[in-house]
Amino acid sequence: MTIKILFSANEENWRRYKAPLQDALDDKSLDYELGITITPSEVDYIIYAPTSVPLARMVDSGLTDGMVEWVTGHTLRHHLGIDKHIHGQDGIWRSYVPPLAKDRIITILGLGTLGTACGIALERLGFNVRGWSRREKRVDGILCFYGDDQIDSSLLDADIVVLLLPDTPLTQNILNQHTLNLLKRGAFVLNPGRGPLIDDDALLAALETGQIEHATLDVFRIEPLPKNHQYWSNNKVTVIPHKASETRPKTASQVIAMNIERAENGQELLYLVDRENGY
């Protein structure tokens, strides 16, 4: 059976790669069709050269709204101590009065589109919101920190930390033994960003000692989360199957169409990926 291989790149790359690819494929005695005009529905393999085209991220208003709702909902859940009552239906009359929102420090790691939107929503509810990003940013109502030398200050004595950073070599394990210990004792962790942002062993240890009261996790290093993972059996962890927010076809299609229109009119595409930073 002939395998169909689409080379998706510009003509210059096609000229450079065509002969070497054919030689290599012939050397493997493969029955193939290689080209740049193969019908997508018939393609078995795609060789894609990302430097040949601009890459635009999907910045979807539906995704943003969904993330704001998720982060706000779980922040209020922990702020109000709702779990104490849901898991306390045992006939014991418990007295718990949460502090006012203005007395809660919430740190958002990542001030991109999603992090900024979440921070603004929480600030409007009266929370004391901090934000940290790798590069300097300014957001009205949010105390902003940036760079490696300011991350500790952004986390110091925070009651709740929300992770909304991309997964890059510089952000992996950003929440580790050191940074977890900067938070207020009994703090809460919300991670709807990326699994590798957290050092899992450090988080489990912090949950064990009470440094962290609860972690609500939507993303993990391995997905689906393996059945034998310690998070499943830990009553201080809420496991959510990567559903904090979804890209909605209706709103996402509007973003795609808008960028195609911009390209056709000779305008710069929006939400371009910075290849050097990886996002």
Secondary structure, DSSP 4 states (H G I P E B T S, - for coil): --EEEEEES-HHHHHHHHHHHHHHHHHTT--EEEES---GGG-SEEEE-GGGS--B----HHHHHHHHHHHHHHHHHHHHTHHHHHT--SS------PPPGGG-EEEEE--SHHHHHHHHHHHHTT-EEEEEESS---BTTBEEEESGGGHHHHHTT-SEEEE-----TTTTT-B-HHHHTTSPTTEEEEE-S-GGGB-HHHHHHHHHHTSEEEEEES--SSSSPPTT-HHHH-TTEEE--S-S----HHHHHHHHHHHHHHHHTTPPPSSB--TTTT-
